[in-house]
């Protein structure tokens, strides 16, 4: 990895930590409402194809 790319990655990780701890606001955020999401299939067909989540990742305790 190039030194400049690695430095940018380290800075990004530090910034993510600051945002997570509430020390800095995120530069942007999105709030989606169910009505904002459109499906190209019917809701019934969408629900029929949902698969249960088998893994859960919790970044709060990392």
MIPADREN-948864 format. One record per residue (C-alpha): x, y, z. Coordinates in Angstrom, 3 decimals. Layout:
# residues N
<pt><east>X</east><north>Y</north><up>Z</up></pt>
...
END
This chain:
# residues 62
<pt><east>0.000</east><north>0.000</north><up>0.000</up></pt>
<pt><east>1.283</east><north>3.441</north><up>-0.852</up></pt>
<pt><east>2.337</east><north>5.554</north><up>2.133</up></pt>
<pt><east>-0.126</east><north>8.332</north><up>1.227</up></pt>
<pt><east>-3.018</east><north>5.849</north><up>0.970</up></pt>
<pt><east>-2.075</east><north>4.304</north><up>4.318</up></pt>
<pt><east>-1.907</east><north>7.743</north><up>5.946</up></pt>
<pt><east>-5.389</east><north>8.540</north><up>4.595</up></pt>
<pt><east>-6.686</east><north>5.231</north><up>5.940</up></pt>
<pt><east>-5.249</east><north>5.892</north><up>9.407</up></pt>
<pt><east>-6.734</east><north>9.397</north><up>9.441</up></pt>
<pt><east>-10.113</east><north>8.006</north><up>8.398</up></pt>
<pt><east>-10.054</east><north>5.389</north><up>11.164</up></pt>
<pt><east>-9.169</east><north>8.034</north><up>13.761</up></pt>
<pt><east>-11.988</east><north>10.249</north><up>12.476</up></pt>
<pt><east>-14.437</east><north>7.328</north><up>12.675</up></pt>
<pt><east>-13.435</east><north>6.841</north><up>16.318</up></pt>
<pt><east>-14.070</east><north>10.513</north><up>17.069</up></pt>
<pt><east>-17.499</east><north>10.328</north><up>15.432</up></pt>
<pt><east>-18.356</east><north>7.145</north><up>17.327</up></pt>
<pt><east>-17.356</east><north>8.696</north><up>20.664</up></pt>
<pt><east>-19.427</east><north>11.803</north><up>19.910</up></pt>
<pt><east>-16.362</east><north>14.058</north><up>19.757</up></pt>
<pt><east>-17.127</east><north>15.063</north><up>16.182</up></pt>
<pt><east>-20.332</east><north>15.084</north><up>14.115</up></pt>
<pt><east>-20.459</east><north>12.988</north><up>10.941</up></pt>
<pt><east>-20.044</east><north>14.994</north><up>7.760</up></pt>
<pt><east>-23.328</east><north>13.577</north><up>6.462</up></pt>
<pt><east>-26.067</east><north>11.267</north><up>7.600</up></pt>
<pt><east>-29.159</east><north>9.760</north><up>6.065</up></pt>
<pt><east>-32.506</east><north>8.867</north><up>7.553</up></pt>
<pt><east>-34.696</east><north>6.652</north><up>5.433</up></pt>
<pt><east>-38.372</east><north>6.160</north><up>5.976</up></pt>
<pt><east>-40.051</east><north>2.964</north><up>4.749</up></pt>
<pt><east>-41.951</east><north>5.012</north><up>2.172</up></pt>
<pt><east>-38.637</east><north>6.246</north><up>0.710</up></pt>
<pt><east>-37.693</east><north>2.732</north><up>-0.361</up></pt>
<pt><east>-39.136</east><north>1.435</north><up>-3.575</up></pt>
<pt><east>-39.122</east><north>-2.207</north><up>-4.545</up></pt>
<pt><east>-39.011</east><north>-3.583</north><up>-8.037</up></pt>
<pt><east>-40.976</east><north>-6.588</north><up>-6.800</up></pt>
<pt><east>-44.163</east><north>-6.784</north><up>-4.797</up></pt>
<pt><east>-43.841</east><north>-6.559</north><up>-1.027</up></pt>
<pt><east>-45.217</east><north>-10.087</north><up>-0.733</up></pt>
<pt><east>-42.549</east><north>-11.473</north><up>-3.098</up></pt>
<pt><east>-39.858</east><north>-9.469</north><up>-1.299</up></pt>
<pt><east>-40.851</east><north>-10.873</north><up>2.105</up></pt>
<pt><east>-40.977</east><north>-14.400</north><up>0.687</up></pt>
<pt><east>-37.322</east><north>-14.110</north><up>-0.380</up></pt>
<pt><east>-35.985</east><north>-12.695</north><up>2.888</up></pt>
<pt><east>-33.462</east><north>-14.905</north><up>4.602</up></pt>
<pt><east>-32.801</east><north>-14.792</north><up>8.335</up></pt>
<pt><east>-29.629</east><north>-13.052</north><up>9.443</up></pt>
<pt><east>-27.110</east><north>-15.632</north><up>10.561</up></pt>
<pt><east>-24.424</east><north>-13.283</north><up>11.868</up></pt>
<pt><east>-24.598</east><north>-10.092</north><up>13.897</up></pt>
<pt><east>-21.739</east><north>-7.623</north><up>14.005</up></pt>
<pt><east>-21.623</east><north>-5.183</north><up>16.911</up></pt>
<pt><east>-18.994</east><north>-2.488</north><up>16.447</up></pt>
<pt><east>-19.712</east><north>-0.896</north><up>19.850</up></pt>
<pt><east>-17.631</east><north>-3.477</north><up>21.728</up></pt>
<pt><east>-14.683</east><north>-3.671</north><up>19.362</up></pt>
END
